Amino acid sequence: MSQEEIERNPEYSIFTLNLRPTFDFVQELLSLGETAEVLAPKTLRKEIARIGKTVWKRNG
């Protein structure tokens, strides 16, 4: 895996990571809750959104 910080300011930081998204990585992203947003790839962004919606429906 390689990681690079693209942008940093007082409100947020943007990182690029080159890796294969594993189950453990997805779980790590989800553990960050609303403090993290997946920008790309779209497939991972959609998967995180799908999981979030499912959790919200079950707890809503």
All heavy atoms as a GROMACS GRO file, in nm:
protein
  490
    1MET      N    1   0.084  -0.117   0.000
    1MET     CA    2   0.000   0.000   0.000
    1MET      C    3   0.089   0.124   0.000
    1MET      O    4   0.191   0.127   0.066
    1MET     CB    5  -0.091   0.001   0.124
    1MET     CG    6  -0.172   0.128   0.135
    1MET     SD    7  -0.280   0.137   0.278
    1MET     CE    8  -0.173   0.218   0.394
    2SER      N    9   0.047   0.223  -0.073
    2SER     CA   10   0.114   0.353  -0.066
    2SER      C   11   0.010   0.458  -0.031
    2SER      O   12  -0.106   0.446  -0.065
    2SER     CB   13   0.183   0.386  -0.198
    2SER     OG   14   0.089   0.402  -0.301
    3GLN      N   15   0.056   0.560   0.039
    3GLN     CA   16  -0.035   0.665   0.088
    3GLN      C   17   0.033   0.800   0.066
    3GLN      O   18   0.152   0.814   0.090
    3GLN     CB   19  -0.061   0.644   0.237
    3GLN     CG   20  -0.140   0.753   0.303
    3GLN     CD   21  -0.162   0.724   0.449
    3GLN    OE1   22  -0.198   0.614   0.486
    3GLN    NE2   23  -0.139   0.822   0.533
    4GLU      N   24  -0.046   0.897   0.022
    4GLU     CA   25   0.006   1.031   0.003
    4GLU      C   26  -0.099   1.133   0.045
    4GLU      O   27  -0.216   1.121   0.009
    4GLU     CB   28   0.041   1.053  -0.145
    4GLU     CG   29   0.099   1.188  -0.176
    4GLU     CD   30   0.128   1.205  -0.324
    4GLU    OE1   31   0.115   1.108  -0.401
    4GLU    OE2   32   0.163   1.318  -0.361
    5GLU      N   33  -0.057   1.231   0.122
    5GLU     CA   34  -0.149   1.338   0.160
    5GLU      C   35  -0.151   1.440   0.046
    5GLU      O   36  -0.049   1.494   0.007
    5GLU     CB   37  -0.104   1.405   0.290
    5GLU     CG   38  -0.204   1.505   0.340
    5GLU     CD   39  -0.167   1.558   0.477
    5GLU    OE1   40  -0.047   1.575   0.504
    5GLU    OE2   41  -0.259   1.583   0.555
    6ILE      N   42  -0.271   1.466  -0.007
    6ILE     CA   43  -0.288   1.555  -0.121
    6ILE      C   44  -0.317   1.698  -0.076
    6ILE      O   45  -0.268   1.793  -0.135
    6ILE     CB   46  -0.404   1.505  -0.212
    6ILE    CG1   47  -0.378   1.363  -0.258
    6ILE    CG2   48  -0.427   1.598  -0.328
    6ILE    CD1   49  -0.256   1.346  -0.343
    7GLU      N   50  -0.397   1.710   0.028
    7GLU     CA   51  -0.439   1.842   0.075
    7GLU      C   52  -0.463   1.838   0.225
    7GLU      O   53  -0.515   1.740   0.277
    7GLU     CB   54  -0.567   1.884   0.003
    7GLU     CG   55  -0.618   2.020   0.036
    7GLU     CD   56  -0.745   2.057  -0.041
    7GLU    OE1   57  -0.769   1.998  -0.149
    7GLU    OE2   58  -0.819   2.142   0.007
    8ARG      N   59  -0.428   1.946   0.294
    8ARG     CA   60  -0.454   1.957   0.438
    8ARG      C   61  -0.492   2.101   0.470
    8ARG      O   62  -0.430   2.195   0.421
    8ARG     CB   63  -0.331   1.920   0.518
    8ARG     CG   64  -0.354   1.937   0.670
    8ARG     CD   65  -0.229   1.918   0.747
    8ARG     NE   66  -0.194   1.776   0.747
    8ARG     CZ   67  -0.118   1.719   0.837
    8ARG    NH1   68  -0.067   1.789   0.935
    8ARG    NH2   69  -0.090   1.591   0.831
    9ASN      N   70  -0.597   2.114   0.549
    9ASN     CA   71  -0.636   2.245   0.602
    9ASN      C   72  -0.702   2.221   0.737
    9ASN      O   73  -0.717   2.106   0.778
    9ASN     CB   74  -0.725   2.321   0.501
    9ASN     CG   75  -0.858   2.255   0.480
    9ASN    OD1   76  -0.932   2.231   0.574
    9ASN    ND2   77  -0.892   2.226   0.356
   10PRO      N   78  -0.741   2.324   0.809
   10PRO     CA   79  -0.798   2.304   0.943
   10PRO      C   80  -0.927   2.221   0.946
   10PRO      O   81  -0.959   2.163   1.048
   10PRO     CB   82  -0.826   2.447   0.993
   10PRO     CG   83  -0.732   2.533   0.915
   10PRO     CD   84  -0.719   2.467   0.781
   11GLU      N   85  -0.998   2.214   0.836
   11GLU     CA   86  -1.126   2.142   0.834
   11GLU      C   87  -1.115   1.998   0.788
   11GLU      O   88  -1.195   1.914   0.829
   11GLU     CB   89  -1.224   2.216   0.743
   11GLU     CG   90  -1.260   2.354   0.795
   11GLU     CD   91  -1.354   2.428   0.703
   11GLU    OE1   92  -1.423   2.363   0.623
   11GLU    OE2   93  -1.357   2.551   0.712
   12TYR      N   94  -1.021   1.965   0.702
   12TYR     CA   95  -1.011   1.830   0.650
   12TYR      C   96  -0.874   1.804   0.586
   12TYR      O   97  -0.798   1.897   0.562
   12TYR     CB   98  -1.121   1.803   0.546
   12TYR     CG   99  -1.111   1.889   0.423
   12TYR    CD1  100  -1.032   1.852   0.317
   12TYR    CD2  101  -1.181   2.009   0.414
   12TYR    CE1  102  -1.021   1.932   0.203
   12TYR    CE2  103  -1.172   2.089   0.302
   12TYR     CZ  104  -1.091   2.050   0.196
   12TYR     OH  105  -1.081   2.129   0.086
   13SER      N  106  -0.848   1.677   0.562
   13SER     CA  107  -0.730   1.635   0.486
   13SER      C  108  -0.776   1.539   0.378
   13SER      O  109  -0.874   1.465   0.396
   13SER     CB  110  -0.630   1.562   0.576
   13SER     OG  111  -0.578   1.649   0.673
   14ILE      N  112  -0.708   1.541   0.265
   14ILE     CA  113  -0.738   1.448   0.156
   14ILE      C  114  -0.613   1.361   0.134
   14ILE      O  115  -0.503   1.414   0.118
   14ILE     CB  116  -0.776   1.521   0.026
   14ILE    CG1  117  -0.904   1.602   0.048
   14ILE    CG2  118  -0.792   1.422  -0.089
   14ILE    CD1  119  -0.946   1.684  -0.073
   15PHE      N  120  -0.635   1.230   0.134
   15PHE     CA  121  -0.529   1.134   0.110
   15PHE      C  122  -0.561   1.052  -0.013
   15PHE      O  123  -0.677   1.028  -0.044
   15PHE     CB  124  -0.516   1.036   0.229
   15PHE     CG  125  -0.467   1.101   0.354
   15PHE    CD1  126  -0.555   1.158   0.443
   15PHE    CD2  127  -0.332   1.103   0.383
   15PHE    CE1  128  -0.511   1.217   0.560
   15PHE    CE2  129  -0.286   1.162   0.499
   15PHE     CZ  130  -0.376   1.219   0.588
   16THR      N  131  -0.458   1.007  -0.080
   16THR     CA  132  -0.476   0.907  -0.184
   16THR      C  133  -0.405   0.781  -0.136
   16THR      O  134  -0.293   0.788  -0.082
   16THR     CB  135  -0.421   0.955  -0.320
   16THR    OG1  136  -0.445   0.855  -0.417
   16THR    CG2  137  -0.274   0.985  -0.317
   17LEU      N  138  -0.473   0.668  -0.150
   17LEU     CA  139  -0.416   0.540  -0.112
   17LEU      C  140  -0.422   0.447  -0.232
   17LEU      O  141  -0.526   0.438  -0.298
   17LEU     CB  142  -0.495   0.477   0.004
   17LEU     CG  143  -0.490   0.554   0.133
   17LEU    CD1  144  -0.626   0.612   0.161
   17LEU    CD2  145  -0.445   0.466   0.244
   18ASN      N  146  -0.313   0.381  -0.260
   18ASN     CA  147  -0.310   0.283  -0.368
   18ASN      C  148  -0.307   0.145  -0.304
   18ASN      O  149  -0.206   0.104  -0.248
   18ASN     CB  150  -0.187   0.304  -0.457
   18ASN     CG  151  -0.196   0.435  -0.532
   18ASN    OD1  152  -0.296   0.461  -0.597
   18ASN    ND2  153  -0.094   0.517  -0.521
   19LEU      N  154  -0.422   0.077  -0.311
   19LEU     CA  155  -0.435  -0.055  -0.249
   19LEU      C  156  -0.555  -0.128  -0.307
   19LEU      O  157  -0.635  -0.071  -0.380
   19LEU     CB  158  -0.453  -0.041  -0.097
   19LEU     CG  159  -0.567   0.048  -0.047
   19LEU    CD1  160  -0.700  -0.022  -0.050
   19LEU    CD2  161  -0.534   0.095   0.093
   20ARG      N  162  -0.565  -0.253  -0.273
   20ARG     CA  163  -0.683  -0.331  -0.304
   20ARG      C  164  -0.774  -0.327  -0.183
   20ARG      O  165  -0.733  -0.367  -0.076
   20ARG     CB  166  -0.645  -0.476  -0.330
   20ARG     CG  167  -0.657  -0.517  -0.471
   20ARG     CD  168  -0.605  -0.656  -0.486
   20ARG     NE  169  -0.507  -0.648  -0.590
   20ARG     CZ  170  -0.510  -0.723  -0.697
   20ARG    NH1  171  -0.598  -0.818  -0.708
   20ARG    NH2  172  -0.422  -0.706  -0.791
   21PRO      N  173  -0.896  -0.274  -0.200
   21PRO     CA  174  -0.983  -0.263  -0.083
   21PRO      C  175  -1.030  -0.400  -0.033
   21PRO      O  176  -1.108  -0.468  -0.097
   21PRO     CB  177  -1.101  -0.180  -0.131
   21PRO     CG  178  -1.085  -0.161  -0.277
   21PRO     CD  179  -0.952  -0.217  -0.317
   22THR      N  180  -0.977  -0.441   0.080
   22THR     CA  181  -1.015  -0.567   0.142
   22THR      C  182  -1.132  -0.545   0.237
   22THR      O  183  -1.168  -0.432   0.269
   22THR     CB  184  -0.897  -0.624   0.223
   22THR    OG1  185  -0.866  -0.532   0.328
   22THR    CG2  186  -0.774  -0.646   0.135
   23PHE      N  187  -1.186  -0.654   0.286
   23PHE     CA  188  -1.294  -0.647   0.386
   23PHE      C  189  -1.247  -0.567   0.507
   23PHE      O  190  -1.320  -0.482   0.558
   23PHE     CB  191  -1.336  -0.788   0.427
   23PHE     CG  192  -1.439  -0.790   0.536
   23PHE    CD1  193  -1.573  -0.768   0.507
   23PHE    CD2  194  -1.402  -0.812   0.667
   23PHE    CE1  195  -1.669  -0.769   0.608
   23PHE    CE2  196  -1.496  -0.813   0.768
   23PHE     CZ  197  -1.630  -0.792   0.739
   24ASP      N  198  -1.125  -0.594   0.554
   24ASP     CA  199  -1.073  -0.523   0.671
   24ASP      C  200  -1.060  -0.373   0.645
   24ASP      O  201  -1.087  -0.292   0.734
   24ASP     CB  202  -0.937  -0.579   0.712
   24ASP     CG  203  -0.947  -0.718   0.770
   24ASP    OD1  204  -1.055  -0.756   0.819
   24ASP    OD2  205  -0.845  -0.791   0.768
   25PHE      N  206  -1.019  -0.335   0.525
   25PHE     CA  207  -1.007  -0.193   0.492
   25PHE      C  208  -1.144  -0.126   0.492
   25PHE      O  209  -1.160  -0.016   0.546
   25PHE     CB  210  -0.938  -0.176   0.356
   25PHE     CG  211  -0.923  -0.032   0.316
   25PHE    CD1  212  -0.834   0.051   0.380
   25PHE    CD2  213  -0.999   0.020   0.213
   25PHE    CE1  214  -0.820   0.184   0.344
   25PHE    CE2  215  -0.986   0.153   0.175
   25PHE     CZ  216  -0.896   0.236   0.242
   26VAL      N  217  -1.243  -0.193   0.434
   26VAL     CA  218  -1.379  -0.138   0.434
   26VAL      C  219  -1.430  -0.123   0.577
   26VAL      O  220  -1.489  -0.020   0.612
   26VAL     CB  221  -1.474  -0.228   0.350
   26VAL    CG1  222  -1.619  -0.186   0.367
   26VAL    CG2  223  -1.434  -0.224   0.203
   27GLN      N  224  -1.403  -0.219   0.662
   27GLN     CA  225  -1.444  -0.211   0.802
   27GLN      C  226  -1.376  -0.093   0.871
   27GLN      O  227  -1.437  -0.023   0.951
   27GLN     CB  228  -1.413  -0.341   0.876
   27GLN     CG  229  -1.493  -0.459   0.828
   27GLN     CD  230  -1.642  -0.436   0.841
   27GLN    OE1  231  -1.692  -0.405   0.947
   27GLN    NE2  232  -1.714  -0.450   0.731
   28GLU      N  233  -1.249  -0.071   0.839
   28GLU     CA  234  -1.176   0.042   0.897
   28GLU      C  235  -1.238   0.175   0.854
   28GLU      O  236  -1.256   0.266   0.935
   28GLU     CB  237  -1.029   0.036   0.855
   28GLU     CG  238  -0.941   0.138   0.924
   28GLU     CD  239  -0.926   0.115   1.072
   28GLU    OE1  240  -0.933   0.000   1.119
   28GLU    OE2  241  -0.906   0.216   1.144
   29LEU      N  242  -1.274   0.186   0.727
   29LEU     CA  243  -1.340   0.307   0.678
   29LEU      C  244  -1.473   0.329   0.750
   29LEU      O  245  -1.504   0.440   0.793
   29LEU     CB  246  -1.366   0.298   0.527
   29LEU     CG  247  -1.245   0.311   0.436
   29LEU    CD1  248  -1.286   0.285   0.292
   29LEU    CD2  249  -1.180   0.446   0.450
   30LEU      N  250  -1.550   0.222   0.763
   30LEU     CA  251  -1.680   0.233   0.830
   30LEU      C  252  -1.664   0.273   0.976
   30LEU      O  253  -1.749   0.344   1.030
   30LEU     CB  254  -1.757   0.102   0.818
   30LEU     CG  255  -1.804   0.067   0.676
   30LEU    CD1  256  -1.854  -0.076   0.671
   30LEU    CD2  257  -1.911   0.164   0.629
   31SER      N  258  -1.556   0.229   1.038
   31SER     CA  259  -1.535   0.263   1.180
   31SER      C  260  -1.511   0.413   1.199
   31SER      O  261  -1.527   0.464   1.309
   31SER     CB  262  -1.418   0.183   1.238
   31SER     OG  263  -1.294   0.236   1.194
   32LEU      N  264  -1.474   0.482   1.094
   32LEU     CA  265  -1.451   0.626   1.101
   32LEU      C  266  -1.581   0.705   1.099
   32LEU      O  267  -1.582   0.826   1.124
   32LEU     CB  268  -1.360   0.672   0.986
   32LEU     CG  269  -1.221   0.611   0.986
   32LEU    CD1  270  -1.149   0.646   0.857
   32LEU    CD2  271  -1.141   0.654   1.107
   33GLY      N  272  -1.690   0.637   1.067
   33GLY     CA  273  -1.822   0.700   1.067
   33GLY      C  274  -1.828   0.816   0.970
   33GLY      O  275  -1.772   0.812   0.861
   34GLU      N  276  -1.894   0.923   1.013
   34GLU     CA  277  -1.914   1.038   0.925
   34GLU      C  278  -1.791   1.126   0.914
   34GLU      O  279  -1.793   1.226   0.843
   34GLU     CB  280  -2.034   1.120   0.972
   34GLU     CG  281  -2.019   1.179   1.108
   34GLU     CD  282  -2.144   1.251   1.154
   34GLU    OE1  283  -2.254   1.219   1.108
   34GLU    OE2  284  -2.130   1.341   1.239
   35THR      N  285  -1.683   1.090   0.982
   35THR     CA  286  -1.562   1.172   0.974
   35THR      C  287  -1.481   1.144   0.848
   35THR      O  288  -1.383   1.213   0.821
   35THR     CB  289  -1.471   1.151   1.096
   35THR    OG1  290  -1.424   1.016   1.098
   35THR    CG2  291  -1.545   1.183   1.225
   36ALA      N  292  -1.520   1.042   0.771
   36ALA     CA  293  -1.446   1.007   0.649
   36ALA      C  294  -1.541   1.000   0.530
   36ALA      O  295  -1.658   0.963   0.546
   36ALA     CB  296  -1.375   0.875   0.665
   37GLU      N  297  -1.491   1.033   0.414
   37GLU     CA  298  -1.568   1.022   0.291
   37GLU      C  299  -1.479   0.960   0.183
   37GLU      O  300  -1.367   1.006   0.163
   37GLU     CB  301  -1.615   1.160   0.245
   37GLU     CG  302  -1.695   1.157   0.116
   37GLU     CD  303  -1.740   1.294   0.071
   37GLU    OE1  304  -1.712   1.394   0.140
   37GLU    OE2  305  -1.804   1.301  -0.035
   38VAL      N  306  -1.530   0.858   0.118
   38VAL     CA  307  -1.458   0.797   0.006
   38VAL      C  308  -1.492   0.875  -0.120
   38VAL      O  309  -1.609   0.886  -0.156
   38VAL     CB  310  -1.498   0.648  -0.010
   38VAL    CG1  311  -1.431   0.588  -0.132
   38VAL    CG2  312  -1.462   0.570   0.115
   39LEU      N  313  -1.390   0.928  -0.184
   39LEU     CA  314  -1.412   1.006  -0.307
   39LEU      C  315  -1.401   0.919  -0.431
   39LEU      O  316  -1.470   0.942  -0.530
   39LEU     CB  317  -1.311   1.121  -0.313
   39LEU     CG  318  -1.314   1.219  -0.195
   39LEU    CD1  319  -1.203   1.322  -0.210
   39LEU    CD2  320  -1.449   1.286  -0.183
   40ALA      N  321  -1.313   0.821  -0.428
   40ALA     CA  322  -1.291   0.733  -0.542
   40ALA      C  323  -1.224   0.606  -0.492
   40ALA      O  324  -1.161   0.608  -0.386
   40ALA     CB  325  -1.203   0.802  -0.646
   41PRO      N  326  -1.237   0.496  -0.560
   41PRO     CA  327  -1.315   0.476  -0.682
   41PRO      C  328  -1.465   0.473  -0.653
   41PRO      O  329  -1.507   0.448  -0.539
   41PRO     CB  330  -1.267   0.342  -0.734
   41PRO     CG  331  -1.224   0.267  -0.612
   41PRO     CD  332  -1.170   0.373  -0.518
   42LYS      N  333  -1.541   0.499  -0.756
   42LYS     CA  334  -1.687   0.504  -0.739
   42LYS      C  335  -1.743   0.374  -0.684
   42LYS      O  336  -1.840   0.376  -0.609
   42LYS     CB  337  -1.755   0.540  -0.871
   42LYS     CG  338  -1.741   0.686  -0.905
   42LYS     CD  339  -1.826   0.722  -1.025
   42LYS     CE  340  -1.816   0.871  -1.051
   42LYS     NZ  341  -1.905   0.915  -1.156
   43THR      N  342  -1.685   0.262  -0.722
   43THR     CA  343  -1.736   0.133  -0.674
   43THR      C  344  -1.725   0.123  -0.522
   43THR      O  345  -1.817   0.078  -0.456
   43THR     CB  346  -1.662   0.016  -0.739
   43THR    OG1  347  -1.520   0.032  -0.721
   43THR    CG2  348  -1.693   0.006  -0.888
   44LEU      N  349  -1.613   0.168  -0.466
   44LEU     CA  350  -1.596   0.164  -0.321
   44LEU      C  351  -1.686   0.267  -0.255
   44LEU      O  352  -1.747   0.241  -0.151
   44LEU     CB  353  -1.450   0.188  -0.283
   44LEU     CG  354  -1.419   0.185  -0.133
   44LEU    CD1  355  -1.460   0.052  -0.071
   44LEU    CD2  356  -1.270   0.211  -0.110
   45ARG      N  357  -1.698   0.385  -0.314
   45ARG     CA  358  -1.786   0.489  -0.262
   45ARG      C  359  -1.930   0.438  -0.254
   45ARG      O  360  -1.999   0.457  -0.153
   45ARG     CB  361  -1.777   0.612  -0.351
   45ARG     CG  362  -1.858   0.730  -0.304
   45ARG     CD  363  -1.836   0.851  -0.395
   45ARG     NE  364  -1.927   0.957  -0.367
   45ARG     CZ  365  -1.905   1.056  -0.281
   45ARG    NH1  366  -1.791   1.062  -0.215
   45ARG    NH2  367  -1.994   1.150  -0.262
   46LYS      N  368  -1.975   0.371  -0.359
   46LYS     CA  369  -2.111   0.316  -0.362
   46LYS      C  370  -2.129   0.206  -0.257
   46LYS      O  371  -2.234   0.196  -0.194
   46LYS     CB  372  -2.145   0.263  -0.501
   46LYS     CG  373  -2.169   0.373  -0.601
   46LYS     CD  374  -2.201   0.315  -0.738
   46LYS     CE  375  -2.224   0.425  -0.841
   46LYS     NZ  376  -2.253   0.370  -0.974
   47GLU      N  377  -2.027   0.122  -0.240
   47GLU     CA  378  -2.034   0.014  -0.142
   47GLU      C  379  -2.046   0.069   0.000
   47GLU      O  380  -2.128   0.023   0.079
   47GLU     CB  381  -1.912  -0.077  -0.154
   47GLU     CG  382  -1.907  -0.189  -0.053
   47GLU     CD  383  -2.015  -0.294  -0.070
   47GLU    OE1  384  -2.090  -0.291  -0.169
   47GLU    OE2  385  -2.027  -0.381   0.018
   48ILE      N  386  -1.966   0.170   0.032
   48ILE     CA  387  -1.973   0.232   0.164
   48ILE      C  388  -2.111   0.296   0.184
   48ILE      O  389  -2.172   0.283   0.291
   48ILE     CB  390  -1.860   0.336   0.181
   48ILE    CG1  391  -1.722   0.271   0.177
   48ILE    CG2  392  -1.879   0.419   0.308
   48ILE    CD1  393  -1.692   0.177   0.291
   49ALA      N  394  -2.162   0.363   0.082
   49ALA     CA  395  -2.294   0.426   0.091
   49ALA      C  396  -2.403   0.320   0.110
   49ALA      O  397  -2.494   0.337   0.191
   49ALA     CB  398  -2.322   0.508  -0.034
   50ARG      N  399  -2.392   0.209   0.038
   50ARG     CA  400  -2.491   0.100   0.049
   50ARG      C  401  -2.493   0.045   0.191
   50ARG      O  402  -2.599   0.028   0.252
   50ARG     CB  403  -2.460  -0.011  -0.051
   50ARG     CG  404  -2.563  -0.124  -0.050
   50ARG     CD  405  -2.515  -0.246  -0.126
   50ARG     NE  406  -2.400  -0.309  -0.063
   50ARG     CZ  407  -2.404  -0.384   0.048
   50ARG    NH1  408  -2.518  -0.402   0.112
   50ARG    NH2  409  -2.295  -0.439   0.097
   51ILE      N  410  -2.377   0.021   0.247
   51ILE     CA  411  -2.368  -0.032   0.383
   51ILE      C  412  -2.426   0.068   0.482
   51ILE      O  413  -2.502   0.032   0.572
   51ILE     CB  414  -2.223  -0.069   0.418
   51ILE    CG1  415  -2.175  -0.185   0.332
   51ILE    CG2  416  -2.210  -0.102   0.567
   51ILE    CD1  417  -2.026  -0.212   0.338
   52GLY      N  418  -2.391   0.195   0.464
   52GLY     CA  419  -2.444   0.299   0.554
   52GLY      C  420  -2.595   0.307   0.550
   52GLY      O  421  -2.661   0.320   0.652
   53LYS      N  422  -2.653   0.299   0.430
   53LYS     CA  423  -2.798   0.303   0.416
   53LYS      C  424  -2.863   0.183   0.483
   53LYS      O  425  -2.968   0.196   0.547
   53LYS     CB  426  -2.836   0.309   0.269
   53LYS     CG  427  -2.809   0.444   0.206
   53LYS     CD  428  -2.838   0.442   0.057
   53LYS     CE  429  -2.793   0.572  -0.007
   53LYS     NZ  430  -2.804   0.569  -0.152
   54THR      N  431  -2.801   0.067   0.469
   54THR     CA  432  -2.856  -0.054   0.530
   54THR      C  433  -2.856  -0.040   0.682
   54THR      O  434  -2.956  -0.073   0.748
   54THR     CB  435  -2.773  -0.177   0.488
   54THR    OG1  436  -2.779  -0.191   0.346
   54THR    CG2  437  -2.826  -0.304   0.552
   55VAL      N  438  -2.747   0.009   0.738
   55VAL     CA  439  -2.739   0.028   0.884
   55VAL      C  440  -2.843   0.129   0.929
   55VAL      O  441  -2.913   0.109   1.029
   55VAL     CB  442  -2.597   0.073   0.924
   55VAL    CG1  443  -2.593   0.117   1.069
   55VAL    CG2  444  -2.498  -0.039   0.898
   56TRP      N  445  -2.858   0.240   0.855
   56TRP     CA  446  -2.953   0.344   0.891
   56TRP      C  447  -3.096   0.288   0.890
   56TRP      O  448  -3.174   0.315   0.981
   56TRP     CB  449  -2.940   0.461   0.794
   56TRP     CG  450  -3.030   0.575   0.830
   56TRP    CD1  451  -3.011   0.668   0.927
   56TRP    CD2  452  -3.155   0.606   0.768
   56TRP    NE1  453  -3.117   0.755   0.930
   56TRP    CE2  454  -3.206   0.721   0.833
   56TRP    CE3  455  -3.228   0.549   0.664
   56TRP    CZ2  456  -3.328   0.777   0.798
   56TRP    CZ3  457  -3.347   0.607   0.629
   56TRP    CH2  458  -3.396   0.719   0.695
   57LYS      N  459  -3.131   0.208   0.789
   57LYS     CA  460  -3.265   0.150   0.781
   57LYS      C  461  -3.292   0.058   0.897
   57LYS      O  462  -3.402   0.056   0.951
   57LYS     CB  463  -3.281   0.073   0.650
   57LYS     CG  464  -3.300   0.162   0.529
   57LYS     CD  465  -3.313   0.078   0.404
   57LYS     CE  466  -3.322   0.166   0.280
   57LYS     NZ  467  -3.328   0.084   0.157
   58ARG      N  468  -3.192  -0.020   0.938
   58ARG     CA  469  -3.212  -0.114   1.047
   58ARG      C  470  -3.227  -0.043   1.182
   58ARG      O  471  -3.293  -0.093   1.272
   58ARG     CB  472  -3.093  -0.210   1.056
   58ARG     CG  473  -3.092  -0.310   0.947
   58ARG     CD  474  -2.978  -0.407   0.962
   58ARG     NE  475  -2.975  -0.497   0.849
   58ARG     CZ  476  -2.872  -0.571   0.816
   58ARG    NH1  477  -2.763  -0.566   0.888
   58ARG    NH2  478  -2.878  -0.649   0.710
   59ASN      N  479  -3.164   0.072   1.195
   59ASN     CA  480  -3.164   0.142   1.323
   59ASN      C  481  -3.256   0.263   1.324
   59ASN      O  482  -3.268   0.331   1.425
   59ASN     CB  483  -3.022   0.186   1.361
   59ASN     CG  484  -2.933   0.068   1.385
   59ASN    OD1  485  -2.970  -0.022   1.459
   59ASN    ND2  486  -2.819   0.066   1.322
   60GLY      N  487  -3.317   0.292   1.210
   60GLY     CA  488  -3.400   0.413   1.199
   60GLY      C  489  -3.537   0.396   1.243
   60GLY      O  490  -3.606   0.392   1.326
   0.00000   0.00000   0.00000
